[in-house]
Amino acid sequence: MALNSLAIDIMLPALQQIGASLGVENENHRQYVITAYILGFGGGQLFFGPISDRFGRRAPLVAGLIIYVAAVAAAAIAPTFAVLLACRA
């Protein structure tokens, strides 16, 4: 749960620079990064809940962390805003 807070709070101060770097013209569209993350995090719980009931907690937790780290790495090098949104979701 600490990663959830960290993932949002660490990028909020840089949201303006992220949008400028990726060529987002409308300032309000920069906020889609936060929306995409919250939707992705909430949607993931719909899948990992039943999976953890079936296989236990450890294996799905490790798999989820691996997926999370891969998505963070992809988001860090995202060439376009659309790719960034897909990685955050």
Summary of the structure (lengths in Angstrom):
residues: 89
radius of gyration: 14.3
end to end distance: 16.5
largest distance: 45.5
contacts: 206
relative contact order: 0.14
helix: 83%
strand: 0%
